[in-house]
């Protein structure tokens, strides 16, 4: 599992970056979600790595 936390605002970001953050299920700064560790999730995280913090969590 990956624990993803939004750390920066989406103001001034591209539409694509906004859509990636929304697809990850993040809504505001400080919001944290646990997501499965798979290639699609890692791809989304890679696109917005400057906006989020990621840590690997064992189940």
C-alpha distances in whole Angstrom, upper triangle without the diagonal:
4,7,10,13,16,19,22,24,24,28,30,27,27,27,24,22,22,21,18,17,18,16,13,14,16,19,21,20,18,16,13,10,6,6,5,5,9,12,13,10,11,14,14,13,16,18,18,17,20,19,15,14,10,9,6,5,6,7
4,6,10,13,15,18,20,21,25,26,23,24,24,21,19,19,19,15,14,16,14,11,13,13,17,18,17,15,14,10,8,6,5,6,6,9,12,12,9,9,12,12,10,13,15,14,13,16,15,12,10,7,6,5,6,9,10
4,7,10,13,16,18,19,23,25,22,23,23,21,18,19,19,15,13,15,14,11,11,11,14,15,14,12,10,7,6,4,6,9,9,13,15,15,11,11,15,13,11,14,16,14,13,15,14,10,8,6,5,6,6,10,11
4,7,9,12,14,15,19,21,18,20,20,18,15,15,15,12,10,12,12,8,9,8,12,12,11,10,8,6,5,6,7,10,11,13,15,14,10,10,13,11,8,12,13,11,10,12,10,7,6,5,7,9,10,14,15
4,6,9,12,13,17,19,17,19,19,18,15,14,16,13,10,12,13,10,10,8,10,9,8,6,6,4,7,9,11,14,15,17,18,17,13,14,16,13,10,13,14,11,10,11,9,5,5,7,9,12,13,16,17
4,6,8,10,13,15,14,16,16,16,12,12,13,12,8,11,12,10,10,7,8,7,5,5,6,7,9,12,13,17,17,19,19,18,15,15,16,13,11,13,13,10,10,10,6,4,6,9,12,15,16,20,21
4,7,10,12,15,14,16,18,17,14,13,16,14,11,14,16,13,14,10,11,9,5,6,8,10,12,15,17,20,20,22,22,21,17,17,18,15,13,15,14,11,10,9,6,5,7,10,13,17,18,22,23
4,7,9,11,10,14,15,16,12,12,15,14,11,14,16,14,15,11,11,9,6,8,11,12,15,18,19,22,22,24,23,22,19,18,19,16,14,15,14,10,10,8,5,7,10,13,16,20,22,25,27
4,6,8,8,12,13,14,11,10,13,13,10,12,16,15,14,11,10,8,6,10,11,14,16,20,20,24,24,25,25,23,20,20,20,17,15,17,15,11,13,11,7,10,13,16,19,23,24,28,29
4,6,5,8,9,11,8,6,10,11,9,10,13,13,14,11,10,9,9,13,13,15,17,20,20,23,24,24,23,21,19,19,18,15,14,16,13,10,13,11,8,11,14,17,21,24,25,29,30
4,6,9,10,13,10,9,13,14,12,13,17,17,17,14,13,11,11,15,16,19,21,24,24,27,27,28,27,24,23,23,22,18,18,19,16,13,16,13,11,14,18,21,24,27,29,33,34
4,7,9,12,10,10,13,14,14,15,18,19,19,17,16,15,15,18,19,21,23,26,26,28,29,29,27,25,23,23,21,19,18,19,15,13,16,13,12,16,19,22,26,29,31,34,36
4,7,8,6,7,10,11,11,13,15,16,17,15,14,14,14,17,18,20,21,23,23,25,25,25,24,21,20,20,18,15,15,15,12,10,13,11,10,13,17,19,23,26,28,32,33
4,5,5,6,9,10,11,13,14,16,17,16,16,16,17,20,20,21,22,24,23,25,25,24,22,20,19,19,17,14,15,15,11,10,14,13,12,15,19,21,25,27,29,32,34
4,5,5,6,9,10,11,12,14,16,15,15,16,17,20,20,21,21,23,22,24,24,24,22,19,18,19,16,14,15,16,12,12,15,15,14,16,20,21,25,27,29,32,33
4,5,5,6,9,10,10,12,14,14,15,17,18,20,19,20,20,21,20,21,21,20,18,15,15,16,13,10,12,12,9,9,13,14,13,15,18,19,23,25,27,30,31
4,5,5,6,9,10,11,13,12,13,14,15,17,16,17,17,19,18,20,20,19,18,15,14,14,12,9,10,10,7,6,10,10,9,11,15,16,20,22,24,27,28
4,5,5,6,9,10,11,10,10,11,13,16,15,16,16,19,18,20,21,21,19,16,15,16,14,11,12,13,10,9,12,12,10,12,16,17,21,23,25,28,28
4,5,5,6,9,10,10,11,13,15,18,16,17,16,18,16,18,19,19,17,14,13,15,13,9,12,13,10,10,14,15,13,14,17,18,21,23,24,27,27
4,5,5,6,9,9,11,13,15,16,15,15,14,15,14,15,16,15,14,11,10,11,9,6,8,10,7,7,10,12,11,11,14,14,18,19,21,24,24
4,5,5,7,6,8,10,11,13,11,11,11,13,13,15,16,16,16,13,11,12,12,8,8,11,9,7,10,11,9,9,12,13,16,18,20,23,23
4,5,5,6,7,10,12,14,12,12,11,14,13,16,17,17,17,14,12,14,14,10,11,14,12,11,14,15,12,12,15,16,19,20,21,24,24
4,5,8,10,13,15,16,14,13,11,13,11,13,15,14,14,11,9,12,11,8,10,13,12,11,14,16,14,13,16,15,18,19,20,22,22
4,6,9,12,13,14,11,10,8,9,8,11,12,13,13,10,8,10,11,7,8,11,11,10,12,14,12,10,12,12,14,15,16,19,19
4,7,10,12,12,9,9,7,9,9,12,15,15,16,14,11,14,14,11,11,15,14,13,15,16,14,12,14,14,16,17,17,20,19
4,6,8,9,6,7,7,10,11,14,16,18,18,16,13,15,15,12,11,15,14,12,13,14,11,10,12,13,15,17,17,21,21
4,7,9,6,9,10,14,15,18,20,21,22,19,16,18,19,15,15,18,17,14,16,16,12,12,14,16,18,20,21,24,24
4,6,6,9,11,15,17,20,22,23,24,22,19,20,20,17,16,19,17,14,15,15,11,11,13,15,18,21,21,25,25
4,6,9,12,15,17,21,22,24,24,22,19,20,20,17,15,18,17,13,14,13,9,9,11,14,16,19,20,24,25
4,6,10,13,16,19,20,23,24,22,19,19,21,18,16,18,18,15,15,14,11,9,10,12,14,17,17,21,22
4,7,11,13,17,18,21,22,20,17,18,19,16,15,18,18,15,15,15,12,10,11,12,14,16,16,19,20
4,7,10,13,15,18,19,18,14,16,18,15,13,17,17,15,14,15,12,10,9,10,11,13,13,16,16
4,6,10,12,15,17,15,12,14,16,13,12,16,17,15,15,17,14,11,11,10,11,12,11,14,14
4,7,9,12,15,14,11,12,15,14,12,16,18,16,16,18,16,13,12,10,10,9,8,11,10
4,6,9,11,10,7,10,12,11,11,14,16,15,15,18,16,13,13,10,11,10,10,11,11
4,6,9,9,7,9,12,12,12,15,17,17,17,20,19,16,15,12,12,10,10,11,10
4,7,8,6,7,10,11,11,13,15,16,15,19,18,15,14,11,10,8,9,10,11
4,6,6,6,9,10,11,12,15,16,16,20,19,17,17,14,14,12,13,14,14
4,6,5,6,9,10,10,12,15,15,18,19,17,17,14,15,14,16,17,18
4,5,5,6,9,10,11,13,14,18,17,16,17,15,16,15,17,19,19
4,5,5,6,9,10,11,12,15,15,13,14,11,13,12,14,16,17
4,5,5,6,9,10,10,14,14,12,12,10,12,11,14,16,18
4,5,5,6,9,10,13,14,13,14,13,15,15,18,20,21
4,5,5,7,9,12,11,11,13,12,14,15,18,20,21
4,5,5,6,9,9,8,9,8,11,12,15,18,20
4,6,5,9,10,10,11,10,13,14,18,20,22
4,6,8,9,10,12,13,16,18,20,23,25
4,5,5,7,10,11,14,17,19,23,24
4,5,5,7,8,12,14,17,21,23
4,6,8,10,14,17,20,24,26
4,7,10,14,17,19,23,25
4,6,10,13,16,19,21
4,7,10,13,16,19
4,7,10,13,15
4,6,10,13
4,7,10
4,6
4
